[in-house]
Amino acid sequence: MTRLFDVVQVVVDIPEEGLRSGMTGTVVDLYENPPAYEVEFSDTEGHTLALLALRPEQIRRVSQG
């Protein structure tokens, strides 16, 4: 089960957001119905690259937050 502040990896390309499969982000919010996760993707300096809601099948947990 993915939780708040877990690090996740996107498993599909999302070109309209500039995301490629394998990029990692942090879960910053949880949605119940339908289930989804708000994930923030940042660069090495902490600047946000993308912030979007993803369905469970679009991500996999890498580590617990």
N, C-alpha and C positions, 0 to 999 in steps of 0.2 A: 504494500500500500504506500503510495506516494503522499508525503506530508509537507506542510509548510517549511520552507527553507531547505528542502532536499535539493541536491544538485541532480539535474536530469540532462539527458542527451536527446536531441531531436533525432528521430529515425527516418524522417522523410525530408526531402528538399522543399522549402517554402520560398521560392524565388521572389515573390512579391514583397517579402520581408527581408530579403538578403540572407536567408538562412539556408545552410547546407546540412545534409544528414551528417551527424557526428558532432555538431556544435553543441556546447554545453551551456546551460543556464540554470537559474535558481528559481524555484517555485516561490512566488510572493503572495499568492492568493489561491483559494480553493473555491470551486463552484460545485453545488450539489446536483442541480437538475437543469439541464443534463450535466453529468459529471465532466468537469474540465479543470484545467490548471492554468493560472496566469503565470507565465514564465518570463523572467527578465534575462536577456542575453546582453553581456557587457564585454567591452574590450579589455585589454590588459591594464589600462589606466582607470578602469571603473566607469567609463562612459557607456551609457545605454545604447546598444545597437538596435534592439528590438524589444518590445513588450507586448505580448499577445497571449490570448487564451488558446490552449491546445487540448485536444482530446486525449484520453489515456493511451490510445493506440498510436499516437504520434510521438510519444516520448518513452524513455525507459530511465529508471532511477540509476544513478551512478553512485551516489553516496548520500547518507542521511545528514540533514542539516542540524 
